[in-house]
């Protein structure tokens, strides 16, 4: 059975976008073609801060949307 690739990167100077781009590059990139349907599902469990690890950080979601375009 095949495994999954995982990348762990450090966010430098609050630059979440660059960290997400680097992580995706390390695992082979984000393969999205014109006409593809892509679902980005943030974890929105409740009204707690993303810094508590309960919900997705909106900067990560925004970075993924930008990179998928």
mmCIF file of the N, C-alpha and C atoms, coordinates in Angstrom:
data_MODEL
# 
_entry.id   MODEL 
# 
loop_
_atom_site.group_PDB 
_atom_site.id 
_atom_site.type_symbol 
_atom_site.label_atom_id 
_atom_site.label_alt_id 
_atom_site.label_comp_id 
_atom_site.label_asym_id 
_atom_site.label_entity_id 
_atom_site.label_seq_id 
_atom_site.pdbx_PDB_ins_code 
_atom_site.Cartn_x 
_atom_site.Cartn_y 
_atom_site.Cartn_z 
_atom_site.occupancy 
_atom_site.B_iso_or_equiv 
_atom_site.pdbx_formal_charge 
_atom_site.auth_seq_id 
_atom_site.auth_comp_id 
_atom_site.auth_asym_id 
_atom_site.auth_atom_id 
_atom_site.pdbx_PDB_model_num 
ATOM 1   N N  . UNK A 1 1  ? 0.854   -1.176 0.000   1.00 0.00 ? 1  UNK A N  1 
ATOM 2   C CA . UNK A 1 1  ? 0.000   0.000  0.000   1.00 0.00 ? 1  UNK A CA 1 
ATOM 3   C C  . UNK A 1 1  ? 0.899   1.237  0.000   1.00 0.00 ? 1  UNK A C  1 
ATOM 4   N N  . UNK A 1 2  ? 0.523   2.237  -0.802  1.00 0.00 ? 2  UNK A N  1 
ATOM 5   C CA . UNK A 1 2  ? 1.288   3.480  -0.895  1.00 0.00 ? 2  UNK A CA 1 
ATOM 6   C C  . UNK A 1 2  ? 1.075   4.363  0.315   1.00 0.00 ? 2  UNK A C  1 
ATOM 7   N N  . UNK A 1 3  ? 2.045   5.186  0.585   1.00 0.00 ? 3  UNK A N  1 
ATOM 8   C CA . UNK A 1 3  ? 1.934   6.105  1.712   1.00 0.00 ? 3  UNK A CA 1 
ATOM 9   C C  . UNK A 1 3  ? 1.587   7.504  1.256   1.00 0.00 ? 3  UNK A C  1 
ATOM 10  N N  . UNK A 1 4  ? 1.445   8.365  2.195   1.00 0.00 ? 4  UNK A N  1 
ATOM 11  C CA . UNK A 1 4  ? 1.155   9.768  1.927   1.00 0.00 ? 4  UNK A CA 1 
ATOM 12  C C  . UNK A 1 4  ? 2.418   10.580 2.151   1.00 0.00 ? 4  UNK A C  1 
ATOM 13  N N  . UNK A 1 5  ? 2.571   11.644 1.379   1.00 0.00 ? 5  UNK A N  1 
ATOM 14  C CA . UNK A 1 5  ? 3.688   12.553 1.582   1.00 0.00 ? 5  UNK A CA 1 
ATOM 15  C C  . UNK A 1 5  ? 3.254   13.658 2.533   1.00 0.00 ? 5  UNK A C  1 
ATOM 16  N N  . UNK A 1 6  ? 4.159   14.030 3.412   1.00 0.00 ? 6  UNK A N  1 
ATOM 17  C CA . UNK A 1 6  ? 3.897   15.085 4.389   1.00 0.00 ? 6  UNK A CA 1 
ATOM 18  C C  . UNK A 1 6  ? 5.061   16.064 4.352   1.00 0.00 ? 6  UNK A C  1 
ATOM 19  N N  . UNK A 1 7  ? 4.750   17.345 4.441   1.00 0.00 ? 7  UNK A N  1 
ATOM 20  C CA . UNK A 1 7  ? 5.797   18.365 4.522   1.00 0.00 ? 7  UNK A CA 1 
ATOM 21  C C  . UNK A 1 7  ? 5.526   19.229 5.745   1.00 0.00 ? 7  UNK A C  1 
ATOM 22  N N  . UNK A 1 8  ? 6.562   19.488 6.489   1.00 0.00 ? 8  UNK A N  1 
ATOM 23  C CA . UNK A 1 8  ? 6.468   20.389 7.637   1.00 0.00 ? 8  UNK A CA 1 
ATOM 24  C C  . UNK A 1 8  ? 7.400   21.559 7.357   1.00 0.00 ? 8  UNK A C  1 
ATOM 25  N N  . UNK A 1 9  ? 6.840   22.748 7.376   1.00 0.00 ? 9  UNK A N  1 
ATOM 26  C CA . UNK A 1 9  ? 7.630   23.947 7.092   1.00 0.00 ? 9  UNK A CA 1 
ATOM 27  C C  . UNK A 1 9  ? 7.410   24.974 8.193   1.00 0.00 ? 9  UNK A C  1 
ATOM 28  N N  . UNK A 1 10 ? 8.379   25.813 8.371   1.00 0.00 ? 10 UNK A N  1 
ATOM 29  C CA . UNK A 1 10 ? 8.295   26.891 9.361   1.00 0.00 ? 10 UNK A CA 1 
ATOM 30  C C  . UNK A 1 10 ? 7.762   28.149 8.682   1.00 0.00 ? 10 UNK A C  1 
ATOM 31  N N  . UNK A 1 11 ? 6.863   28.840 9.356   1.00 0.00 ? 11 UNK A N  1 
ATOM 32  C CA . UNK A 1 11 ? 6.364   30.125 8.861   1.00 0.00 ? 11 UNK A CA 1 
ATOM 33  C C  . UNK A 1 11 ? 7.332   31.197 9.336   1.00 0.00 ? 11 UNK A C  1 
ATOM 34  N N  . UNK A 1 12 ? 7.991   31.838 8.385   1.00 0.00 ? 12 UNK A N  1 
ATOM 35  C CA . UNK A 1 12 ? 8.975   32.872 8.700   1.00 0.00 ? 12 UNK A CA 1 
ATOM 36  C C  . UNK A 1 12 ? 8.334   34.252 8.605   1.00 0.00 ? 12 UNK A C  1 
ATOM 37  N N  . UNK A 1 13 ? 8.458   35.046 9.640   1.00 0.00 ? 13 UNK A N  1 
ATOM 38  C CA . UNK A 1 13 ? 7.992   36.440 9.646   1.00 0.00 ? 13 UNK A CA 1 
ATOM 39  C C  . UNK A 1 13 ? 6.507   36.567 9.309   1.00 0.00 ? 13 UNK A C  1 
ATOM 40  N N  . UNK A 1 14 ? 5.713   35.580 9.702   1.00 0.00 ? 14 UNK A N  1 
ATOM 41  C CA . UNK A 1 14 ? 4.269   35.636 9.468   1.00 0.00 ? 14 UNK A CA 1 
ATOM 42  C C  . UNK A 1 14 ? 3.853   35.403 8.027   1.00 0.00 ? 14 UNK A C  1 
ATOM 43  N N  . UNK A 1 15 ? 4.773   34.965 7.171   1.00 0.00 ? 15 UNK A N  1 
ATOM 44  C CA . UNK A 1 15 ? 4.488   34.773 5.749   1.00 0.00 ? 15 UNK A CA 1 
ATOM 45  C C  . UNK A 1 15 ? 3.890   33.382 5.511   1.00 0.00 ? 15 UNK A C  1 
ATOM 46  N N  . UNK A 1 16 ? 2.607   33.255 5.815   1.00 0.00 ? 16 UNK A N  1 
ATOM 47  C CA . UNK A 1 16 ? 1.905   31.976 5.689   1.00 0.00 ? 16 UNK A CA 1 
ATOM 48  C C  . UNK A 1 16 ? 1.851   31.528 4.229   1.00 0.00 ? 16 UNK A C  1 
ATOM 49  N N  . UNK A 1 17 ? 1.609   32.463 3.316   1.00 0.00 ? 17 UNK A N  1 
ATOM 50  C CA . UNK A 1 17 ? 1.503   32.114 1.898   1.00 0.00 ? 17 UNK A CA 1 
ATOM 51  C C  . UNK A 1 17 ? 2.764   31.397 1.409   1.00 0.00 ? 17 UNK A C  1 
ATOM 52  N N  . UNK A 1 18 ? 3.936   31.945 1.707   1.00 0.00 ? 18 UNK A N  1 
ATOM 53  C CA . UNK A 1 18 ? 5.192   31.325 1.261   1.00 0.00 ? 18 UNK A CA 1 
ATOM 54  C C  . UNK A 1 18 ? 5.395   29.958 1.893   1.00 0.00 ? 18 UNK A C  1 
ATOM 55  N N  . UNK A 1 19 ? 4.995   29.807 3.140   1.00 0.00 ? 19 UNK A N  1 
ATOM 56  C CA . UNK A 1 19 ? 5.130   28.516 3.816   1.00 0.00 ? 19 UNK A CA 1 
ATOM 57  C C  . UNK A 1 19 ? 4.221   27.466 3.177   1.00 0.00 ? 19 UNK A C  1 
ATOM 58  N N  . UNK A 1 20 ? 3.001   27.851 2.848   1.00 0.00 ? 20 UNK A N  1 
ATOM 59  C CA . UNK A 1 20 ? 2.074   26.915 2.198   1.00 0.00 ? 20 UNK A CA 1 
ATOM 60  C C  . UNK A 1 20 ? 2.596   26.549 0.813   1.00 0.00 ? 20 UNK A C  1 
ATOM 61  N N  . UNK A 1 21 ? 3.070   27.539 0.075   1.00 0.00 ? 21 UNK A N  1 
ATOM 62  C CA . UNK A 1 21 ? 3.618   27.266 -1.262  1.00 0.00 ? 21 UNK A CA 1 
ATOM 63  C C  . UNK A 1 21 ? 4.814   26.321 -1.164  1.00 0.00 ? 21 UNK A C  1 
ATOM 64  N N  . UNK A 1 22 ? 5.681   26.541 -0.198  1.00 0.00 ? 22 UNK A N  1 
ATOM 65  C CA . UNK A 1 22 ? 6.858   25.677 -0.017  1.00 0.00 ? 22 UNK A CA 1 
ATOM 66  C C  . UNK A 1 22 ? 6.434   24.256 0.357   1.00 0.00 ? 22 UNK A C  1 
ATOM 67  N N  . UNK A 1 23 ? 5.479   24.120 1.255   1.00 0.00 ? 23 UNK A N  1 
ATOM 68  C CA . UNK A 1 23 ? 5.008   22.791 1.657   1.00 0.00 ? 23 UNK A CA 1 
ATOM 69  C C  . UNK A 1 23 ? 4.425   22.040 0.464   1.00 0.00 ? 23 UNK A C  1 
ATOM 70  N N  . UNK A 1 24 ? 3.638   22.730 -0.340  1.00 0.00 ? 24 UNK A N  1 
ATOM 71  C CA . UNK A 1 24 ? 3.065   22.085 -1.524  1.00 0.00 ? 24 UNK A CA 1 
ATOM 72  C C  . UNK A 1 24 ? 4.157   21.693 -2.516  1.00 0.00 ? 24 UNK A C  1 
ATOM 73  N N  . UNK A 1 25 ? 5.149   22.548 -2.702  1.00 0.00 ? 25 UNK A N  1 
ATOM 74  C CA . UNK A 1 25 ? 6.263   22.224 -3.597  1.00 0.00 ? 25 UNK A CA 1 
ATOM 75  C C  . UNK A 1 25 ? 6.999   20.972 -3.125  1.00 0.00 ? 25 UNK A C  1 
ATOM 76  N N  . UNK A 1 26 ? 7.170   20.830 -1.825  1.00 0.00 ? 26 UNK A N  1 
ATOM 77  C CA . UNK A 1 26 ? 7.888   19.679 -1.271  1.00 0.00 ? 26 UNK A CA 1 
ATOM 78  C C  . UNK A 1 26 ? 7.168   18.358 -1.507  1.00 0.00 ? 26 UNK A C  1 
ATOM 79  N N  . UNK A 1 27 ? 5.854   18.404 -1.678  1.00 0.00 ? 27 UNK A N  1 
ATOM 80  C CA . UNK A 1 27 ? 5.096   17.165 -1.906  1.00 0.00 ? 27 UNK A CA 1 
ATOM 81  C C  . UNK A 1 27 ? 4.648   17.032 -3.362  1.00 0.00 ? 27 UNK A C  1 
ATOM 82  N N  . UNK A 1 28 ? 5.250   17.809 -4.239  1.00 0.00 ? 28 UNK A N  1 
ATOM 83  C CA . UNK A 1 28 ? 4.956   17.645 -5.655  1.00 0.00 ? 28 UNK A CA 1 
ATOM 84  C C  . UNK A 1 28 ? 4.041   18.680 -6.261  1.00 0.00 ? 28 UNK A C  1 
ATOM 85  N N  . UNK A 1 29 ? 3.664   19.680 -5.499  1.00 0.00 ? 29 UNK A N  1 
ATOM 86  C CA . UNK A 1 29 ? 2.849   20.765 -6.038  1.00 0.00 ? 29 UNK A CA 1 
ATOM 87  C C  . UNK A 1 29 ? 1.357   20.503 -5.967  1.00 0.00 ? 29 UNK A C  1 
ATOM 88  N N  . UNK A 1 30 ? 0.616   21.512 -6.339  1.00 0.00 ? 30 UNK A N  1 
ATOM 89  C CA . UNK A 1 30 ? -0.843  21.451 -6.372  1.00 0.00 ? 30 UNK A CA 1 
ATOM 90  C C  . UNK A 1 30 ? -1.240  21.310 -7.832  1.00 0.00 ? 30 UNK A C  1 
ATOM 91  N N  . UNK A 1 31 ? -1.768  20.158 -8.202  1.00 0.00 ? 31 UNK A N  1 
ATOM 92  C CA . UNK A 1 31 ? -2.101  19.861 -9.592  1.00 0.00 ? 31 UNK A CA 1 
ATOM 93  C C  . UNK A 1 31 ? -3.559  20.200 -9.861  1.00 0.00 ? 31 UNK A C  1 
ATOM 94  N N  . UNK A 1 32 ? -3.825  21.420 -10.318 1.00 0.00 ? 32 UNK A N  1 
ATOM 95  C CA . UNK A 1 32 ? -5.181  21.865 -10.634 1.00 0.00 ? 32 UNK A CA 1 
ATOM 96  C C  . UNK A 1 32 ? -5.166  22.400 -12.059 1.00 0.00 ? 32 UNK A C  1 
ATOM 97  N N  . UNK A 1 33 ? -6.039  21.867 -12.893 1.00 0.00 ? 33 UNK A N  1 
ATOM 98  C CA . UNK A 1 33 ? -6.136  22.306 -14.287 1.00 0.00 ? 33 UNK A CA 1 
ATOM 99  C C  . UNK A 1 33 ? -7.391  23.129 -14.496 1.00 0.00 ? 33 UNK A C  1 
ATOM 100 N N  . UNK A 1 34 ? -7.418  23.911 -15.581 1.00 0.00 ? 34 UNK A N  1 
ATOM 101 C CA . UNK A 1 34 ? -8.621  24.666 -15.928 1.00 0.00 ? 34 UNK A CA 1 
ATOM 102 C C  . UNK A 1 34 ? -9.803  23.710 -16.022 1.00 0.00 ? 34 UNK A C  1 
ATOM 103 N N  . UNK A 1 35 ? -10.906 24.086 -15.422 1.00 0.00 ? 35 UNK A N  1 
ATOM 104 C CA . UNK A 1 35 ? -12.107 23.264 -15.456 1.00 0.00 ? 35 UNK A CA 1 
ATOM 105 C C  . UNK A 1 35 ? -12.216 22.282 -14.301 1.00 0.00 ? 35 UNK A C  1 
ATOM 106 N N  . UNK A 1 36 ? -11.134 22.082 -13.550 1.00 0.00 ? 36 UNK A N  1 
ATOM 107 C CA . UNK A 1 36 ? -11.189 21.193 -12.384 1.00 0.00 ? 36 UNK A CA 1 
ATOM 108 C C  . UNK A 1 36 ? -12.033 21.824 -11.289 1.00 0.00 ? 36 UNK A C  1 
ATOM 109 N N  . UNK A 1 37 ? -12.705 20.989 -10.538 1.00 0.00 ? 37 UNK A N  1 
ATOM 110 C CA . UNK A 1 37 ? -13.459 21.434 -9.369  1.00 0.00 ? 37 UNK A CA 1 
ATOM 111 C C  . UNK A 1 37 ? -12.628 21.090 -8.140  1.00 0.00 ? 37 UNK A C  1 
ATOM 112 N N  . UNK A 1 38 ? -12.361 22.076 -7.316  1.00 0.00 ? 38 UNK A N  1 
ATOM 113 C CA . UNK A 1 38 ? -11.525 21.887 -6.133  1.00 0.00 ? 38 UNK A CA 1 
ATOM 114 C C  . UNK A 1 38 ? -12.310 22.310 -4.905  1.00 0.00 ? 38 UNK A C  1 
ATOM 115 N N  . UNK A 1 39 ? -12.344 21.448 -3.916  1.00 0.00 ? 39 UNK A N  1 
ATOM 116 C CA . UNK A 1 39 ? -13.018 21.766 -2.655  1.00 0.00 ? 39 UNK A CA 1 
ATOM 117 C C  . UNK A 1 39 ? -11.953 21.972 -1.585  1.00 0.00 ? 39 UNK A C  1 
ATOM 118 N N  . UNK A 1 40 ? -11.968 23.124 -0.970  1.00 0.00 ? 40 UNK A N  1 
ATOM 119 C CA . UNK A 1 40 ? -11.095 23.410 0.168   1.00 0.00 ? 40 UNK A CA 1 
ATOM 120 C C  . UNK A 1 40 ? -11.999 23.465 1.385   1.00 0.00 ? 40 UNK A C  1 
ATOM 121 N N  . UNK A 1 41 ? -11.849 22.501 2.284   1.00 0.00 ? 41 UNK A N  1 
ATOM 122 C CA . UNK A 1 41 ? -12.748 22.390 3.421   1.00 0.00 ? 41 UNK A CA 1 
ATOM 123 C C  . UNK A 1 41 ? -12.042 22.835 4.696   1.00 0.00 ? 41 UNK A C  1 
ATOM 124 N N  . UNK A 1 42 ? -12.292 24.057 5.124   1.00 0.00 ? 42 UNK A N  1 
ATOM 125 C CA . UNK A 1 42 ? -11.709 24.496 6.395   1.00 0.00 ? 42 UNK A CA 1 
ATOM 126 C C  . UNK A 1 42 ? -12.432 23.842 7.570   1.00 0.00 ? 42 UNK A C  1 
ATOM 127 N N  . UNK A 1 43 ? -11.714 23.667 8.648   1.00 0.00 ? 43 UNK A N  1 
ATOM 128 C CA . UNK A 1 43 ? -12.313 23.140 9.869   1.00 0.00 ? 43 UNK A CA 1 
ATOM 129 C C  . UNK A 1 43 ? -12.911 24.321 10.635  1.00 0.00 ? 43 UNK A C  1 
ATOM 130 N N  . UNK A 1 44 ? -14.220 24.373 10.714  1.00 0.00 ? 44 UNK A N  1 
ATOM 131 C CA . UNK A 1 44 ? -14.919 25.482 11.374  1.00 0.00 ? 44 UNK A CA 1 
ATOM 132 C C  . UNK A 1 44 ? -15.800 24.920 12.493  1.00 0.00 ? 44 UNK A C  1 
ATOM 133 N N  . UNK A 1 45 ? -15.198 24.206 13.406  1.00 0.00 ? 45 UNK A N  1 
ATOM 134 C CA . UNK A 1 45 ? -15.925 23.498 14.452  1.00 0.00 ? 45 UNK A CA 1 
ATOM 135 C C  . UNK A 1 45 ? -16.765 24.424 15.321  1.00 0.00 ? 45 UNK A C  1 
ATOM 136 N N  . UNK A 1 46 ? -16.173 25.504 15.770  1.00 0.00 ? 46 UNK A N  1 
ATOM 137 C CA . UNK A 1 46 ? -16.914 26.461 16.601  1.00 0.00 ? 46 UNK A CA 1 
ATOM 138 C C  . UNK A 1 46 ? -16.227 27.827 16.527  1.00 0.00 ? 46 UNK A C  1 
ATOM 139 N N  . UNK A 1 47 ? -16.667 28.736 17.325  1.00 0.00 ? 47 UNK A N  1 
ATOM 140 C CA . UNK A 1 47 ? -16.190 30.127 17.240  1.00 0.00 ? 47 UNK A CA 1 
ATOM 141 C C  . UNK A 1 47 ? -14.892 30.367 18.008  1.00 0.00 ? 47 UNK A C  1 
ATOM 142 N N  . UNK A 1 48 ? -14.002 29.396 18.029  1.00 0.00 ? 48 UNK A N  1 
ATOM 143 C CA . UNK A 1 48 ? -12.729 29.575 18.721  1.00 0.00 ? 48 UNK A CA 1 
ATOM 144 C C  . UNK A 1 48 ? -11.650 30.054 17.750  1.00 0.00 ? 48 UNK A C  1 
ATOM 145 N N  . UNK A 1 49 ? -10.602 30.571 18.282  1.00 0.00 ? 49 UNK A N  1 
ATOM 146 C CA . UNK A 1 49 ? -9.501  31.113 17.491  1.00 0.00 ? 49 UNK A CA 1 
ATOM 147 C C  . UNK A 1 49 ? -8.725  29.996 16.790  1.00 0.00 ? 49 UNK A C  1 
ATOM 148 N N  . UNK A 1 50 ? -8.221  30.297 15.608  1.00 0.00 ? 50 UNK A N  1 
ATOM 149 C CA . UNK A 1 50 ? -7.383  29.336 14.890  1.00 0.00 ? 50 UNK A CA 1 
ATOM 150 C C  . UNK A 1 50 ? -6.114  29.022 15.681  1.00 0.00 ? 50 UNK A C  1 
ATOM 151 N N  . UNK A 1 51 ? -5.681  29.937 16.514  1.00 0.00 ? 51 UNK A N  1 
ATOM 152 C CA . UNK A 1 51 ? -4.471  29.732 17.308  1.00 0.00 ? 51 UNK A CA 1 
ATOM 153 C C  . UNK A 1 51 ? -4.659  28.686 18.399  1.00 0.00 ? 51 UNK A C  1 
ATOM 154 N N  . UNK A 1 52 ? -5.913  28.323 18.686  1.00 0.00 ? 52 UNK A N  1 
ATOM 155 C CA . UNK A 1 52 ? -6.193  27.273 19.663  1.00 0.00 ? 52 UNK A CA 1 
ATOM 156 C C  . UNK A 1 52 ? -6.150  25.889 19.024  1.00 0.00 ? 52 UNK A C  1 
ATOM 157 N N  . UNK A 1 53 ? -5.998  25.824 17.705  1.00 0.00 ? 53 UNK A N  1 
ATOM 158 C CA . UNK A 1 53 ? -5.902  24.541 17.023  1.00 0.00 ? 53 UNK A CA 1 
ATOM 159 C C  . UNK A 1 53 ? -7.230  23.851 16.800  1.00 0.00 ? 53 UNK A C  1 
ATOM 160 N N  . UNK A 1 54 ? -8.328  24.567 16.958  1.00 0.00 ? 54 UNK A N  1 
ATOM 161 C CA . UNK A 1 54 ? -9.657  23.974 16.800  1.00 0.00 ? 54 UNK A CA 1 
ATOM 162 C C  . UNK A 1 54 ? -10.220 24.265 15.415  1.00 0.00 ? 54 UNK A C  1 
ATOM 163 N N  . UNK A 1 55 ? -9.943  25.441 14.890  1.00 0.00 ? 55 UNK A N  1 
ATOM 164 C CA . UNK A 1 55 ? -10.447 25.835 13.576  1.00 0.00 ? 55 UNK A CA 1 
ATOM 165 C C  . UNK A 1 55 ? -9.275  26.132 12.640  1.00 0.00 ? 55 UNK A C  1 
ATOM 166 N N  . UNK A 1 56 ? -9.550  26.109 11.353  1.00 0.00 ? 56 UNK A N  1 
ATOM 167 C CA . UNK A 1 56 ? -8.507  26.400 10.359  1.00 0.00 ? 56 UNK A CA 1 
ATOM 168 C C  . UNK A 1 56 ? -8.132  27.878 10.398  1.00 0.00 ? 56 UNK A C  1 
ATOM 169 N N  . UNK A 1 57 ? -6.862  28.134 10.230  1.00 0.00 ? 57 UNK A N  1 
ATOM 170 C CA . UNK A 1 57 ? -6.377  29.510 10.152  1.00 0.00 ? 57 UNK A CA 1 
ATOM 171 C C  . UNK A 1 57 ? -6.831  30.086 8.810   1.00 0.00 ? 57 UNK A C  1 
ATOM 172 N N  . UNK A 1 58 ? -7.563  31.190 8.806   1.00 0.00 ? 58 UNK A N  1 
ATOM 173 C CA . UNK A 1 58 ? -8.044  31.755 7.544   1.00 0.00 ? 58 UNK A CA 1 
ATOM 174 C C  . UNK A 1 58 ? -6.921  32.133 6.579   1.00 0.00 ? 58 UNK A C  1 
ATOM 175 N N  . UNK A 1 59 ? -5.727  32.386 7.093   1.00 0.00 ? 59 UNK A N  1 
ATOM 176 C CA . UNK A 1 59 ? -4.595  32.693 6.208   1.00 0.00 ? 59 UNK A CA 1 
ATOM 177 C C  . UNK A 1 59 ? -4.193  31.473 5.385   1.00 0.00 ? 59 UNK A C  1 
ATOM 178 N N  . UNK A 1 60 ? -4.347  30.295 5.964   1.00 0.00 ? 60 UNK A N  1 
ATOM 179 C CA . UNK A 1 60 ? -4.044  29.063 5.232   1.00 0.00 ? 60 UNK A CA 1 
ATOM 180 C C  . UNK A 1 60 ? -5.079  28.842 4.139   1.00 0.00 ? 60 UNK A C  1 
ATOM 181 N N  . UNK A 1 61 ? -6.341  29.015 4.477   1.00 0.00 ? 61 UNK A N  1 
ATOM 182 C CA . UNK A 1 61 ? -7.411  28.847 3.488   1.00 0.00 ? 61 UNK A CA 1 
ATOM 183 C C  . UNK A 1 61 ? -7.225  29.846 2.345   1.00 0.00 ? 61 UNK A C  1 
ATOM 184 N N  . UNK A 1 62 ? -6.961  31.106 2.672   1.00 0.00 ? 62 UNK A N  1 
ATOM 185 C CA . UNK A 1 62 ? -6.762  32.129 1.639   1.00 0.00 ? 62 UNK A CA 1 
ATOM 186 C C  . UNK A 1 62 ? -5.552  31.799 0.760   1.00 0.00 ? 62 UNK A C  1 
ATOM 187 N N  . UNK A 1 63 ? -4.490  31.295 1.356   1.00 0.00 ? 63 UNK A N  1 
ATOM 188 C CA . UNK A 1 63 ? -3.302  30.924 0.586   1.00 0.00 ? 63 UNK A CA 1 
ATOM 189 C C  . UNK A 1 63 ? -3.606  29.785 -0.374  1.00 0.00 ? 63 UNK A C  1 
ATOM 190 N N  . UNK A 1 64 ? -4.338  28.790 0.079   1.00 0.00 ? 64 UNK A N  1 
ATOM 191 C CA . UNK A 1 64 ? -4.702  27.669 -0.789  1.00 0.00 ? 64 UNK A CA 1 
ATOM 192 C C  . UNK A 1 64 ? -5.566  28.124 -1.955  1.00 0.00 ? 64 UNK A C  1 
ATOM 193 N N  . UNK A 1 65 ? -6.515  29.014 -1.679  1.00 0.00 ? 65 UNK A N  1 
ATOM 194 C CA . UNK A 1 65 ? -7.368  29.540 -2.753  1.00 0.00 ? 65 UNK A CA 1 
ATOM 195 C C  . UNK A 1 65 ? -6.512  30.282 -3.779  1.00 0.00 ? 65 UNK A C  1 
ATOM 196 N N  . UNK A 1 66 ? -5.610  31.115 -3.305  1.00 0.00 ? 66 UNK A N  1 
ATOM 197 C CA . UNK A 1 66 ? -4.753  31.893 -4.210  1.00 0.00 ? 66 UNK A CA 1 
ATOM 198 C C  . UNK A 1 66 ? -3.863  30.973 -5.051  1.00 0.00 ? 66 UNK A C  1 
ATOM 199 N N  . UNK A 1 67 ? -3.306  29.947 -4.440  1.00 0.00 ? 67 UNK A N  1 
ATOM 200 C CA . UNK A 1 67 ? -2.424  29.032 -5.159  1.00 0.00 ? 67 UNK A CA 1 
ATOM 201 C C  . UNK A 1 67 ? -3.178  28.151 -6.148  1.00 0.00 ? 67 UNK A C  1 
ATOM 202 N N  . UNK A 1 68 ? -4.438  27.893 -5.891  1.00 0.00 ? 68 UNK A N  1 
ATOM 203 C CA . UNK A 1 68 ? -5.231  27.031 -6.768  1.00 0.00 ? 68 UNK A CA 1 
ATOM 204 C C  . UNK A 1 68 ? -5.701  27.760 -8.023  1.00 0.00 ? 68 UNK A C  1 
ATOM 205 N N  . UNK A 1 69 ? -5.657  29.075 -8.019  1.00 0.00 ? 69 UNK A N  1 
ATOM 206 C CA . UNK A 1 69 ? -6.153  29.845 -9.174  1.00 0.00 ? 69 UNK A CA 1 
ATOM 207 C C  . UNK A 1 69 ? -5.213  29.787 -10.335 1.00 0.00 ? 69 UNK A C  1 
# 
